[in-house]
Amino acid sequence: MYVMLTGFDRNLIYAWLRKGIEIDPDHFLTIRSIKLNCDGALGSRGAWLLEPYTDRPDFSGMPTLPMDTVLKTSREALKAGFQVCSHAIGDRANREILDRYEIAFNENPEKAKDSRFRIEHAQHLNPTDIPRFGKLGVIAAMQANHLSSDRPWAIERLGEKRIKEGAYMWQSLLKSGAIIVNGTDVPVEPINPIVSYYASVTRQTLAGEPEGGFEPEEKMTRVQALRSYTLDAAYGAFEENIKGSITPGKLADFTVFTQDLMTVPDKEILSTEVAMTILGGKVLYKRKIKACIKNADLYLGLGNYFFKNL
């Protein structure tokens, strides 16, 4: 478990800042992050926008935490070696948080070198803020399955221009040098990681619509999607030296699937299931059907891909 301390409980935050980070030597528990909830959701029009909602021109959303608190927390977290992870969905929320991170980084450049501060969701960005993620070293912790569930109606909230220029901008962020950490955002979305992988490479709904995907130029490649769920996700938790790839010396924690996610046709990705789970080199789960071993060469192929390329 990689635990984030809630920013709503200031006494809790300051107690841990005094205590310092905690990393279980067996790597089952790490406490070194602070979660700040800075705006609401797009569906409820709570996401904080630079311009009013297209379907409600008198309202632009709102912050749910003072930006002064974001700045103060960022300053203190840097000093104590804690990571700050700020929830931001709207383009204004993302800009305001980037602004506060940048101030804190400039004040403490030595500690900022490997702070790995994150923005959780980074769902809607102003185009001018996209390059700032890579420039500042801020991780975009995004959940690709939000596109599958939100994109069909999100255009009503933001309008076509803002959707096409700034929503779910995976490829643009990656090209700018940013690191994307993929996830599921459970319980808001299904826990199955295959859903987010599917959305990452197809930009389609779970029904396979539209043909070719929404804004297909922002699709991740399969390699990028795999990294976002493995090696880059490990980097987002300061664990890339022990997790994220099948490499000698790292923890032998990995999952075997019933299909090769690097080659299976797009329309078949969602039918992929877990065949085996290995933790610390021990098989903890094995799916008891013959199909699990039918394509063993595909599983080995994926493992070799990890070893050679990640």
DANOR-V457338 format. One record per run of one state. SS is the DSSP state (alpha for helix, beta for strand, coil for the rest). FROM is the first residue (numbers start at 1). TO is the last residue. Records with the same first field share a line. If there is no record, write none. Layout:
# DANOR-V457338
SS = FROM-TO / FROM-TO
This chain:
# DANOR-V457338
coil = 1-1 / 7-9 / 20-21 / 24-29 / 38-38 / 40-52 / 54-55 / 57-62 / 64-66 / 81-82 / 89-90 / 108-108 / 113-117 / 122-123 / 125-126 / 137-138 / 142-144 / 168-169 / 176-179 / 182-192 / 203-215 / 219-221 / 230-230 / 236-253 / 258-265 / 272-273 / 280-281 / 287-290 / 295-295 / 310-310
beta = 2-6 / 22-23 / 30-37 / 39-39 / 53-53 / 56-56 / 63-63 / 83-88 / 118-121 / 124-124 / 139-141 / 167-167 / 180-181 / 254-257 / 274-279 / 282-286
alpha = 10-19 / 67-80 / 91-107 / 109-112 / 127-136 / 145-166 / 170-175 / 193-202 / 216-218 / 222-229 / 231-235 / 266-271 / 291-294 / 296-309
